[in-house]
């Protein structure tokens, strides 16, 4: 269930949304606000070129933590999807025992369904693979505007089924753990795949056992919301001008991907029931305009009896850990994520 230290905040998310400390810039972040990039959505080529530069910066920040190449195996595989194929990058620990099987994590990268690729989290996933003894499948789903809704979502679901069918190839033990995860758009894919799999007989014998959500989008910005929740969803207005992610940008991205306004299969906060969802570990940024829908989702999950663990980071924007990994709060978020994964795996040394 929820951390005791945020339980009261989540259950009164309107009060939380109004608490000034969540929107006051973190002292380390304040002088770096100008370094937060803008997202040039008007030119997708420029945007994707920028993303490759961000990837290089991310790799530079992680290179000293990379494990020895002998500690893991990297294999790329092609997966047939409707009207094409996608690539998945598979990371497997090499422990000296060829018969050893590992819990498995499927990872979906960020990028608003418009940019992002296998390299975005590649170094970080290699570190996670070795540190947690995880088999990891990094999914390169197709992107808008070339491939609009529902293609990215269908690619993610097809990849998840491929993983189940190929557990032996991946040295996976689904009994030890079968986790989905991602950041931003990747987190949105995670929760939509998990929700769909919950009701799919294909996964009855191999259920998803956990989810890692970093700043997911759970509602269409112009979509409907039950009247009783409107007073809890204030951050979209409070932080409509960013930094990084703005309301206008989210609306434009939703238009570019052709995301349905009110389809609960893709905007899961509209699901009629949250019962039976896999346990969730979620990270929420205090200055993120998506903050309140994430906290509301945590509340609804908890009410539905879903094991839910949430960490909130005051004074930082959407995806802060990616663009500003040097911040103390980013280092904390990294440690929290590792503890969250251990919690999902049921390891006793994970801090509550």
TORKOL-4160 file (C-alpha; in steps of 0.2 Angstrom, whole numbers, padded with zeros to 4 digits, m for minus):
352
<pt num="1" X="0000" Y="0000" Z="0000"/>
<pt num="2" X="0005" Y="0018" Z="0000"/>
<pt num="3" X="0020" Y="0025" Z="0010"/>
<pt num="4" X="0014" Y="0031" Z="0027"/>
<pt num="5" X="0024" Y="0047" Z="0025"/>
<pt num="6" X="0013" Y="0052" Z="0010"/>
<pt num="7" X="m0003" Y="0043" Z="0014"/>
<pt num="8" X="m0012" Y="0058" Z="0021"/>
<pt num="9" X="m0006" Y="0069" Z="0006"/>
<pt num="10" X="m0012" Y="0057" Z="m0007"/>
<pt num="11" X="m0029" Y="0055" Z="0001"/>
<pt num="12" X="m0031" Y="0074" Z="0001"/>
<pt num="13" X="m0024" Y="0077" Z="m0015"/>
<pt num="14" X="m0033" Y="0094" Z="m0017"/>
<pt num="15" X="m0024" Y="0100" Z="m0002"/>
<pt num="16" X="m0008" Y="0093" Z="m0008"/>
<pt num="17" X="m0010" Y="0102" Z="m0025"/>
<pt num="18" X="m0012" Y="0118" Z="m0016"/>
<pt num="19" X="0003" Y="0116" Z="m0004"/>
<pt num="20" X="0015" Y="0129" Z="m0009"/>
<pt num="21" X="0031" Y="0119" Z="m0006"/>
<pt num="22" X="0027" Y="0107" Z="m0020"/>
<pt num="23" X="0028" Y="0121" Z="m0033"/>
<pt num="24" X="0043" Y="0131" Z="m0025"/>
<pt num="25" X="0058" Y="0127" Z="m0036"/>
<pt num="26" X="0071" Y="0116" Z="m0027"/>
<pt num="27" X="0086" Y="0126" Z="m0021"/>
<pt num="28" X="0098" Y="0117" Z="m0033"/>
<pt num="29" X="0086" Y="0118" Z="m0047"/>
<pt num="30" X="0082" Y="0136" Z="m0046"/>
<pt num="31" X="0098" Y="0143" Z="m0054"/>
<pt num="32" X="0097" Y="0129" Z="m0067"/>
<pt num="33" X="0079" Y="0133" Z="m0074"/>
<pt num="34" X="0087" Y="0141" Z="m0089"/>
<pt num="35" X="0095" Y="0124" Z="m0093"/>
<pt num="36" X="0079" Y="0115" Z="m0095"/>
<pt num="37" X="0077" Y="0112" Z="m0113"/>
<pt num="38" X="0062" Y="0117" Z="m0124"/>
<pt num="39" X="0054" Y="0104" Z="m0135"/>
<pt num="40" X="0054" Y="0110" Z="m0153"/>
<pt num="41" X="0038" Y="0101" Z="m0158"/>
<pt num="42" X="0036" Y="0112" Z="m0174"/>
<pt num="43" X="0050" Y="0102" Z="m0182"/>
<pt num="44" X="0050" Y="0083" Z="m0178"/>
<pt num="45" X="0067" Y="0081" Z="m0186"/>
<pt num="46" X="0075" Y="0095" Z="m0175"/>
<pt num="47" X="0066" Y="0087" Z="m0160"/>
<pt num="48" X="0074" Y="0070" Z="m0164"/>
<pt num="49" X="0091" Y="0078" Z="m0167"/>
<pt num="50" X="0089" Y="0086" Z="m0150"/>
<pt num="51" X="0084" Y="0070" Z="m0142"/>
<pt num="52" X="0100" Y="0062" Z="m0148"/>
<pt num="53" X="0110" Y="0076" Z="m0140"/>
<pt num="54" X="0101" Y="0073" Z="m0124"/>
<pt num="55" X="0105" Y="0055" Z="m0125"/>
<pt num="56" X="0123" Y="0058" Z="m0127"/>
<pt num="57" X="0123" Y="0069" Z="m0111"/>
<pt num="58" X="0113" Y="0056" Z="m0102"/>
<pt num="59" X="0126" Y="0043" Z="m0107"/>
<pt num="60" X="0140" Y="0054" Z="m0101"/>
<pt num="61" X="0132" Y="0056" Z="m0084"/>
<pt num="62" X="0131" Y="0037" Z="m0082"/>
<pt num="63" X="0147" Y="0030" Z="m0090"/>
<pt num="64" X="0156" Y="0029" Z="m0074"/>
<pt num="65" X="0143" Y="0018" Z="m0067"/>
<pt num="66" X="0142" Y="0005" Z="m0082"/>
<pt num="67" X="0146" Y="m0012" Z="m0077"/>
<pt num="68" X="0160" Y="m0022" Z="m0085"/>
<pt num="69" X="0154" Y="m0029" Z="m0102"/>
<pt num="70" X="0157" Y="m0046" Z="m0096"/>
<pt num="71" X="0143" Y="m0044" Z="m0083"/>
<pt num="72" X="0129" Y="m0044" Z="m0096"/>
<pt num="73" X="0124" Y="m0050" Z="m0113"/>
<pt num="74" X="0116" Y="m0038" Z="m0126"/>
<pt num="75" X="0105" Y="m0045" Z="m0140"/>
<pt num="76" X="0094" Y="m0035" Z="m0152"/>
<pt num="77" X="0079" Y="m0045" Z="m0159"/>
<pt num="78" X="0066" Y="m0040" Z="m0172"/>
<pt num="79" X="0047" Y="m0042" Z="m0168"/>
<pt num="80" X="0034" Y="m0043" Z="m0181"/>
<pt num="81" X="0020" Y="m0031" Z="m0178"/>
<pt num="82" X="0006" Y="m0025" Z="m0189"/>
<pt num="83" X="0012" Y="m0018" Z="m0205"/>
<pt num="84" X="0030" Y="m0019" Z="m0200"/>
<pt num="85" X="0043" Y="m0024" Z="m0187"/>
<pt num="86" X="0051" Y="m0016" Z="m0172"/>
<pt num="87" X="0067" Y="m0019" Z="m0162"/>
<pt num="88" X="0069" Y="m0024" Z="m0144"/>
<pt num="89" X="0086" Y="m0024" Z="m0135"/>
<pt num="90" X="0088" Y="m0038" Z="m0123"/>
<pt num="91" X="0100" Y="m0037" Z="m0108"/>
<pt num="92" X="0104" Y="m0052" Z="m0098"/>
<pt num="93" X="0115" Y="m0054" Z="m0083"/>
<pt num="94" X="0130" Y="m0066" Z="m0086"/>
<pt num="95" X="0133" Y="m0075" Z="m0069"/>
<pt num="96" X="0142" Y="m0090" Z="m0075"/>
<pt num="97" X="0127" Y="m0101" Z="m0073"/>
<pt num="98" X="0119" Y="m0104" Z="m0091"/>
<pt num="99" X="0104" Y="m0111" Z="m0083"/>
<pt num="100" X="0100" Y="m0097" Z="m0071"/>
<pt num="101" X="0084" Y="m0088" Z="m0074"/>
<pt num="102" X="0080" Y="m0070" Z="m0069"/>
<pt num="103" X="0065" Y="m0059" Z="m0065"/>
<pt num="104" X="0061" Y="m0049" Z="m0081"/>
<pt num="105" X="0058" Y="m0030" Z="m0084"/>
<pt num="106" X="0050" Y="m0023" Z="m0100"/>
<pt num="107" X="0055" Y="m0005" Z="m0103"/>
<pt num="108" X="0046" Y="0008" Z="m0114"/>
<pt num="109" X="0056" Y="0024" Z="m0117"/>
<pt num="110" X="0049" Y="0042" Z="m0115"/>
<pt num="111" X="0046" Y="0055" Z="m0129"/>
<pt num="112" X="0028" Y="0059" Z="m0130"/>
<pt num="113" X="0026" Y="0045" Z="m0143"/>
<pt num="114" X="0035" Y="0056" Z="m0155"/>
<pt num="115" X="0053" Y="0055" Z="m0151"/>
<pt num="116" X="0064" Y="0043" Z="m0141"/>
<pt num="117" X="0073" Y="0027" Z="m0145"/>
<pt num="118" X="0083" Y="0012" Z="m0138"/>
<pt num="119" X="0098" Y="0023" Z="m0134"/>
<pt num="120" X="0088" Y="0034" Z="m0122"/>
<pt num="121" X="0089" Y="0023" Z="m0107"/>
<pt num="122" X="0102" Y="0011" Z="m0113"/>
<pt num="123" X="0116" Y="0014" Z="m0101"/>
<pt num="124" X="0104" Y="0015" Z="m0087"/>
<pt num="125" X="0096" Y="m0001" Z="m0091"/>
<pt num="126" X="0113" Y="m0010" Z="m0092"/>
<pt num="127" X="0116" Y="m0004" Z="m0074"/>
<pt num="128" X="0099" Y="m0010" Z="m0068"/>
<pt num="129" X="0102" Y="m0027" Z="m0077"/>
<pt num="130" X="0117" Y="m0031" Z="m0067"/>
<pt num="131" X="0113" Y="m0022" Z="m0051"/>
<pt num="132" X="0096" Y="m0031" Z="m0049"/>
<pt num="133" X="0100" Y="m0047" Z="m0059"/>
<pt num="134" X="0086" Y="m0043" Z="m0071"/>
<pt num="135" X="0083" Y="m0049" Z="m0088"/>
<pt num="136" X="0077" Y="m0032" Z="m0097"/>
<pt num="137" X="0068" Y="m0030" Z="m0114"/>
<pt num="138" X="0070" Y="m0012" Z="m0120"/>
<pt num="139" X="0056" Y="m0009" Z="m0133"/>
<pt num="140" X="0058" Y="0003" Z="m0148"/>
<pt num="141" X="0040" Y="0005" Z="m0152"/>
<pt num="142" X="0035" Y="0015" Z="m0168"/>
<pt num="143" X="0032" Y="0034" Z="m0166"/>
<pt num="144" X="0020" Y="0048" Z="m0172"/>
<pt num="145" X="0017" Y="0057" Z="m0183"/>
<pt num="146" X="0023" Y="0043" Z="m0195"/>
<pt num="147" X="0014" Y="0030" Z="m0184"/>
<pt num="148" X="m0001" Y="0038" Z="m0175"/>
<pt num="149" X="m0013" Y="0030" Z="m0162"/>
<pt num="150" X="m0015" Y="0016" Z="m0159"/>
<pt num="151" X="0001" Y="0010" Z="m0167"/>
<pt num="152" X="0013" Y="0014" Z="m0152"/>
<pt num="153" X="0001" Y="0006" Z="m0140"/>
<pt num="154" X="m0001" Y="m0010" Z="m0151"/>
<pt num="155" X="0017" Y="m0011" Z="m0153"/>
<pt num="156" X="0020" Y="m0011" Z="m0134"/>
<pt num="157" X="0006" Y="m0024" Z="m0132"/>
<pt num="158" X="0013" Y="m0035" Z="m0145"/>
<pt num="159" X="0031" Y="m0034" Z="m0138"/>
<pt num="160" X="0024" Y="m0039" Z="m0121"/>
<pt num="161" X="0016" Y="m0055" Z="m0128"/>
<pt num="162" X="0032" Y="m0059" Z="m0138"/>
<pt num="163" X="0042" Y="m0058" Z="m0121"/>
<pt num="164" X="0030" Y="m0071" Z="m0113"/>
<pt num="165" X="0032" Y="m0082" Z="m0128"/>
<pt num="166" X="0051" Y="m0081" Z="m0128"/>
<pt num="167" X="0055" Y="m0082" Z="m0109"/>
<pt num="168" X="0067" Y="m0096" Z="m0112"/>
<pt num="169" X="0077" Y="m0085" Z="m0125"/>
<pt num="170" X="0077" Y="m0071" Z="m0112"/>
<pt num="171" X="0083" Y="m0082" Z="m0097"/>
<pt num="172" X="0067" Y="m0076" Z="m0089"/>
<pt num="173" X="0058" Y="m0083" Z="m0074"/>
<pt num="174" X="0041" Y="m0074" Z="m0073"/>
<pt num="175" X="0038" Y="m0082" Z="m0057"/>
<pt num="176" X="0052" Y="m0072" Z="m0049"/>
<pt num="177" X="0045" Y="m0056" Z="m0057"/>
<pt num="178" X="0037" Y="m0049" Z="m0072"/>
<pt num="179" X="0038" Y="m0030" Z="m0072"/>
<pt num="180" X="0033" Y="m0017" Z="m0084"/>
<pt num="181" X="0041" Y="0001" Z="m0083"/>
<pt num="182" X="0044" Y="0017" Z="m0092"/>
<pt num="183" X="0045" Y="0036" Z="m0090"/>
<pt num="184" X="0033" Y="0049" Z="m0096"/>
<pt num="185" X="0025" Y="0042" Z="m0112"/>
<pt num="186" X="0033" Y="0025" Z="m0108"/>
<pt num="187" X="0025" Y="0025" Z="m0091"/>
<pt num="188" X="0008" Y="0029" Z="m0100"/>
<pt num="189" X="0012" Y="0014" Z="m0111"/>
<pt num="190" X="0016" Y="0003" Z="m0096"/>
<pt num="191" X="m0001" Y="0006" Z="m0087"/>
<pt num="192" X="m0011" Y="0004" Z="m0103"/>
<pt num="193" X="m0003" Y="m0012" Z="m0107"/>
<pt num="194" X="m0005" Y="m0018" Z="m0089"/>
<pt num="195" X="m0023" Y="m0013" Z="m0089"/>
<pt num="196" X="m0026" Y="m0022" Z="m0105"/>
<pt num="197" X="m0017" Y="m0038" Z="m0100"/>
<pt num="198" X="m0027" Y="m0039" Z="m0083"/>
<pt num="199" X="m0042" Y="m0043" Z="m0094"/>
<pt num="200" X="m0033" Y="m0054" Z="m0107"/>
<pt num="201" X="m0034" Y="m0073" Z="m0105"/>
<pt num="202" X="m0017" Y="m0074" Z="m0113"/>
<pt num="203" X="m0009" Y="m0068" Z="m0097"/>
<pt num="204" X="m0019" Y="m0079" Z="m0085"/>
<pt num="205" X="m0004" Y="m0091" Z="m0083"/>
<pt num="206" X="0009" Y="m0077" Z="m0084"/>
<pt num="207" X="0002" Y="m0062" Z="m0075"/>
<pt num="208" X="0011" Y="m0045" Z="m0074"/>
<pt num="209" X="0017" Y="m0043" Z="m0056"/>
<pt num="210" X="0022" Y="m0025" Z="m0055"/>
<pt num="211" X="0024" Y="m0008" Z="m0064"/>
<pt num="212" X="0036" Y="0006" Z="m0063"/>
<pt num="213" X="0029" Y="0023" Z="m0068"/>
<pt num="214" X="0039" Y="0039" Z="m0069"/>
<pt num="215" X="0028" Y="0054" Z="m0072"/>
<pt num="216" X="0014" Y="0045" Z="m0083"/>
<pt num="217" X="0001" Y="0055" Z="m0092"/>
<pt num="218" X="m0016" Y="0047" Z="m0087"/>
<pt num="219" X="m0029" Y="0059" Z="m0095"/>
<pt num="220" X="m0031" Y="0068" Z="m0111"/>
<pt num="221" X="m0028" Y="0086" Z="m0108"/>
<pt num="222" X="m0045" Y="0090" Z="m0116"/>
<pt num="223" X="m0054" Y="0074" Z="m0110"/>
<pt num="224" X="m0068" Y="0072" Z="m0098"/>
<pt num="225" X="m0066" Y="0069" Z="m0079"/>
<pt num="226" X="m0079" Y="0065" Z="m0066"/>
<pt num="227" X="m0085" Y="0081" Z="m0058"/>
<pt num="228" X="m0081" Y="0074" Z="m0040"/>
<pt num="229" X="m0062" Y="0074" Z="m0045"/>
<pt num="230" X="m0061" Y="0091" Z="m0053"/>
<pt num="231" X="m0056" Y="0100" Z="m0037"/>
<pt num="232" X="m0042" Y="0088" Z="m0036"/>
<pt num="233" X="m0034" Y="0091" Z="m0053"/>
<pt num="234" X="m0027" Y="0108" Z="m0051"/>
<pt num="235" X="m0009" Y="0106" Z="m0057"/>
<pt num="236" X="m0013" Y="0106" Z="m0075"/>
<pt num="237" X="m0018" Y="0124" Z="m0073"/>
<pt num="238" X="m0005" Y="0128" Z="m0060"/>
<pt num="239" X="0010" Y="0123" Z="m0071"/>
<pt num="240" X="0002" Y="0126" Z="m0088"/>
<pt num="241" X="0018" Y="0136" Z="m0093"/>
<pt num="242" X="0031" Y="0122" Z="m0088"/>
<pt num="243" X="0045" Y="0122" Z="m0085"/>
<pt num="244" X="0049" Y="0109" Z="m0099"/>
<pt num="245" X="0031" Y="0102" Z="m0101"/>
<pt num="246" X="0017" Y="0115" Z="m0105"/>
<pt num="247" X="m0002" Y="0112" Z="m0107"/>
<pt num="248" X="m0001" Y="0119" Z="m0125"/>
<pt num="249" X="0013" Y="0106" Z="m0129"/>
<pt num="250" X="0003" Y="0092" Z="m0121"/>
<pt num="251" X="m0012" Y="0097" Z="m0132"/>
<pt num="252" X="m0001" Y="0098" Z="m0147"/>
<pt num="253" X="0007" Y="0081" Z="m0144"/>
<pt num="254" X="m0010" Y="0073" Z="m0141"/>
<pt num="255" X="m0016" Y="0080" Z="m0158"/>
<pt num="256" X="0000" Y="0074" Z="m0167"/>
<pt num="257" X="m0002" Y="0056" Z="m0160"/>
<pt num="258" X="m0021" Y="0057" Z="m0163"/>
<pt num="259" X="m0024" Y="0051" Z="m0145"/>
<pt num="260" X="m0043" Y="0048" Z="m0141"/>
<pt num="261" X="m0050" Y="0061" Z="m0129"/>
<pt num="262" X="m0061" Y="0049" Z="m0119"/>
<pt num="263" X="m0056" Y="0031" Z="m0122"/>
<pt num="264" X="m0052" Y="0023" Z="m0105"/>
<pt num="265" X="m0041" Y="0010" Z="m0114"/>
<pt num="266" X="m0028" Y="0024" Z="m0117"/>
<pt num="267" X="m0032" Y="0036" Z="m0103"/>
<pt num="268" X="m0033" Y="0024" Z="m0089"/>
<pt num="269" X="m0039" Y="0036" Z="m0076"/>
<pt num="270" X="m0056" Y="0034" Z="m0084"/>
<pt num="271" X="m0056" Y="0015" Z="m0082"/>
<pt num="272" X="m0072" Y="0010" Z="m0073"/>
<pt num="273" X="m0063" Y="m0001" Z="m0061"/>
<pt num="274" X="m0045" Y="m0002" Z="m0055"/>
<pt num="275" X="m0047" Y="m0018" Z="m0046"/>
<pt num="276" X="m0034" Y="m0032" Z="m0050"/>
<pt num="277" X="m0020" Y="m0021" Z="m0057"/>
<pt num="278" X="m0003" Y="m0026" Z="m0053"/>
<pt num="279" X="0007" Y="m0017" Z="m0039"/>
<pt num="280" X="0013" Y="0000" Z="m0044"/>
<pt num="281" X="0029" Y="0010" Z="m0039"/>
<pt num="282" X="0026" Y="0028" Z="m0045"/>
<pt num="283" X="0037" Y="0044" Z="m0045"/>
<pt num="284" X="0029" Y="0061" Z="m0046"/>
<pt num="285" X="0037" Y="0078" Z="m0049"/>
<pt num="286" X="0030" Y="0092" Z="m0039"/>
<pt num="287" X="0031" Y="0105" Z="m0053"/>
<pt num="288" X="0024" Y="0094" Z="m0066"/>
<pt num="289" X="0007" Y="0098" Z="m0073"/>
<pt num="290" X="0003" Y="0080" Z="m0073"/>
<pt num="291" X="0006" Y="0079" Z="m0054"/>
<pt num="292" X="m0012" Y="0079" Z="m0048"/>
<pt num="293" X="m0019" Y="0065" Z="m0061"/>
<pt num="294" X="m0005" Y="0054" Z="m0055"/>
<pt num="295" X="m0009" Y="0057" Z="m0036"/>
<pt num="296" X="m0027" Y="0054" Z="m0040"/>
<pt num="297" X="m0023" Y="0038" Z="m0049"/>
<pt num="298" X="m0013" Y="0032" Z="m0034"/>
<pt num="299" X="m0028" Y="0036" Z="m0023"/>
<pt num="300" X="m0040" Y="0026" Z="m0034"/>
<pt num="301" X="m0028" Y="0011" Z="m0035"/>
<pt num="302" X="m0026" Y="0011" Z="m0016"/>
<pt num="303" X="m0045" Y="0012" Z="m0014"/>
<pt num="304" X="m0046" Y="m0003" Z="m0026"/>
<pt num="305" X="m0034" Y="m0013" Z="m0015"/>
<pt num="306" X="m0019" Y="m0012" Z="m0027"/>
<pt num="307" X="m0002" Y="m0011" Z="m0018"/>
<pt num="308" X="0004" Y="0006" Z="m0022"/>
<pt num="309" X="0020" Y="0015" Z="m0017"/>
<pt num="310" X="0023" Y="0033" Z="m0022"/>
<pt num="311" X="0037" Y="0045" Z="m0020"/>
<pt num="312" X="0034" Y="0064" Z="m0023"/>
<pt num="313" X="0048" Y="0076" Z="m0027"/>
<pt num="314" X="0044" Y="0094" Z="m0023"/>
<pt num="315" X="0051" Y="0109" Z="m0033"/>
<pt num="316" X="0056" Y="0100" Z="m0049"/>
<pt num="317" X="0048" Y="0098" Z="m0066"/>
<pt num="318" X="0043" Y="0084" Z="m0077"/>
<pt num="319" X="0057" Y="0071" Z="m0081"/>
<pt num="320" X="0069" Y="0081" Z="m0070"/>
<pt num="321" X="0080" Y="0066" Z="m0067"/>
<pt num="322" X="0084" Y="0064" Z="m0085"/>
<pt num="323" X="0089" Y="0082" Z="m0090"/>
<pt num="324" X="0097" Y="0087" Z="m0073"/>
<pt num="325" X="0104" Y="0071" Z="m0066"/>
<pt num="326" X="0117" Y="0080" Z="m0055"/>
<pt num="327" X="0103" Y="0087" Z="m0043"/>
<pt num="328" X="0103" Y="0080" Z="m0026"/>
<pt num="329" X="0084" Y="0076" Z="m0028"/>
<pt num="330" X="0088" Y="0067" Z="m0045"/>
<pt num="331" X="0101" Y="0056" Z="m0035"/>
<pt num="332" X="0087" Y="0053" Z="m0022"/>
<pt num="333" X="0075" Y="0048" Z="m0036"/>
<pt num="334" X="0087" Y="0036" Z="m0043"/>
<pt num="335" X="0089" Y="0027" Z="m0026"/>
<pt num="336" X="0071" Y="0028" Z="m0024"/>
<pt num="337" X="0068" Y="0019" Z="m0041"/>
<pt num="338" X="0080" Y="0005" Z="m0036"/>
<pt num="339" X="0071" Y="0003" Z="m0019"/>
<pt num="340" X="0055" Y="0003" Z="m0029"/>
<pt num="341" X="0060" Y="m0011" Z="m0040"/>
<pt num="342" X="0066" Y="m0021" Z="m0025"/>
<pt num="343" X="0049" Y="m0018" Z="m0017"/>
<pt num="344" X="0040" Y="m0025" Z="m0033"/>
<pt num="345" X="0052" Y="m0040" Z="m0033"/>
<pt num="346" X="0047" Y="m0043" Z="m0015"/>
<pt num="347" X="0065" Y="m0042" Z="m0009"/>
<pt num="348" X="0066" Y="m0040" Z="0010"/>
<pt num="349" X="0080" Y="m0027" Z="0010"/>
<pt num="350" X="0069" Y="m0014" Z="0001"/>
<pt num="351" X="0065" Y="0001" Z="0012"/>
<pt num="352" X="0046" Y="0004" Z="0015"/>
